[in-house]
Amino acid sequence: MSANPRSPRALAGDTSGASAVEFGMIAPLLIVLLFGLFQVGWALHCASSVRYALDESARALSIDPDLTASQVEAAMRARLDEFADPEISVSISEDSATPGLRITNLHATYVHSLAVPMLPVWELRFQSAASVARPVI
């Protein structure tokens, strides 16, 4: 059994493996783009969920003015357990400068790390705020 070596001239015009070589060159870029797209989508989902939980907590506070800051924060984190990453920082402040009104300001900050293969890790910071005005009784 002898191998039938092809001449270099015959190999120069052979394009039978060109598609596989081209795919091998482009595939890593496509995979990185796909992972990046999923990471950005997840980050936006989590940011939207934080905003939703903040709005729900503000509504609960406007309905029940006796809620404490820790109860509002616990309700927000419990709501986030259903939808997204609950690792957020929440701050609640009250402003009683307006006579007859007690204004409660809720602020939430969510930091999401974009981890895409072959790229450095980026951090996206999302912030949301809501205010609730309650009459002083």
N, C-alpha and C positions, 0 to 999 in steps of 0.2 A: 504494500500500500504506500503510495507516494503522495505527498502533498502537492497540490497543484498551485504553486505560488503564482500570483498574478503579477504582472509587470507594473511598475510604478505608474506608467502612462495609463494603464487601464484603471488603476485605483484613483487617479486624479479626476476622472470624470464620473466616478461612482458617487451617487447621492442617496443611496439607500438608507443610511443611518443619520442623515442630516437633521431630520425632525427630532430624533431622540436627543441629539447633541444640543439643538436649540432649546428644547424643553428643559434639559438639564441646566442650561444657563439661566433660564427665566424662572424656573420653579421656585428657587429660594426667595426671589423678589415677590412672587405671587403669594407665597405662604406668609411672608412677613406682612404684606398688605392685608391679607385675610385676618391674621391675628390682631393687627392694629385696628381693623374695622370692628371686630368683636369687642375689643377692649374699650374703644371709644363709645360704642353702643351701650355697653354695660355701665360705663361711667355716667353717661347721660341718663340712663334708667335710674341709677342710684341717686343722682342729683334731683331728678324729678320726684323720686320717692321721698327724699328728705323734705322737699318743698311741700309735698302733699301731707306728710306727717306734721309739719309745722302748722299748716293751715288747719288741719283737724284739731290740733292741740289748742290753737287760738279760738276755734269755734267752741270747743269744750269749756275753755276759760270764760268765754262770753256768756255761755249758758249757765255755768255754775261759778259765780264769782268767788266762792269760798275755797276754790282749789289753791293749793300752795304751789310754789315754784318747783319743789321736788316732785309733787304729784304730776304736774304738767310735763316735766322732763321725763318721768317714768312712763307716762302715757305715750309720749312721742317715741321713746326707745322701743316700747312694746309694739307700736304700730310699724316701726321699721323692721322688727324681727320678721314680719310677714312678707316684706317686699325687698329689702336690700340690706346692706351692711350697716349695722347699728352703731358703728364706730364714728360718732360725730361729737362735736363740742357744741353744747347748748348753753346759752346765757339768757337770763331773764332779768329784766330791770323794770322798776316801777318809777313812774313820774307823777307826782301829785302836785305839780306847780299850777295846774289849771284848777280853779275853784269848782268844787262839785263833781269833778271827774278824777278818776284814777286810771292813768294810761299805763298799760303793761306792754313792754316791748320784748318780743321774743326774737332771738338771733340764733341761727344754726350754721355751723361751718362743717363742711364735709371735704376731706382730702382723699382723692383717689389716685393711686399709683398706677400709671400705665406701664405694664411689663410686656414688652413685645420682644420676641427672640431677636438676637443680634443687634439690638438697639439699646441705648441707655434708658434707664427708668426715668419717666417724667411724672411729676406730680401735678395734678389738676386740683385747684381749690374752688369749691362751689360754696356760695354764701346765700342764705335766705333770711328774710326778716318779715315779721308780721307784728302788727300793733292791735291791741284791744282796748277800747275805751269803756270803762265801767263807772256807773254813778257811785258816788260815795254815800253810803247809807249811815 
